[in-house]
Amino acid sequence: QSALTQPASVSGSPGQSITVSCTGTSSDVGGYNYVSWYQQHPGKAPKLMIYDVSSRPSGVSNRFSGSKSGNTASLTISGLQADDEADYYCSSYTASSTLVFGTGTKVTVL
Amino acid sequence: QVQLQESGPGLVKPSETLSLTCTVSGYSISSGYFWGWVRQTPGKGLEWIGTTFHGGNTYYNPSLKSRVTISVDTSRNQLSLRLSSVTAADSVTAADTAVYYCARGLGAGSGTRFDPWGQGALVTVSS
């Protein structure tokens, strides 16, 4: 299974909004509403930020939101803060009952 | 709250078997949920290894399926990972040196997301 495609890097200034894309196929992202997003700070374990395309786990800021159109899912971070600087990974359930992760995006707060 | 902690040898020789254990606290594995493993090679992205459900099926990454075994020990409330025939970073095939994470799987099917995660265990493959 091929990794989902994400941009290598995205940057924005404090207070701005940024969007990270995650492109797959009709056998994963496009076929199921089971896209998740994880935040990973250096040296730390990933943290679930969004699941089922647009749901937020308890405790995650509402500045984080998710959406999907066709084979591409998106994570939007509004009101960008310094602590949002991290790597972000998407993942999707697949038609083979497996999971596939994205290539990862480094978000930089300018 | 559920907490997970990986443990095992930090150094494994090429061609040998990597074995890791994940101890779960705050929840009984036999009570439900999925449990899985994910790895991250140095400086690179996440790779799903597999997911298991106590008393149910186990699902593996097709690229690793021939070498990996995931199992559950309910008496110890532990999840285990075995990866055979590991390769070093200078091999022509994908290297197995990575940080290995265990995590609880949630959602439909074979689990659609992981939360929470263990802190991770670095395993280096080298002679």
Interface residues (C-beta under 8 A of the other chain):
Chain A: Q1 A3 Y32 Y34 S36 Y38 A45 P46 K47 L48 Y51 D52 P57 Y89 S91 Y93 S96 S97 T98 L99 V100 F101 G102 T103 G104
Chain B: G36 V38 K44 G45 L46 E47 W48 T51 Y59 Y60 N61 P62 S63 Y101 L106 G107 A108 G109 S110 G111 T112 R113 F114 D115 P116 W117 G118 Q119 G120
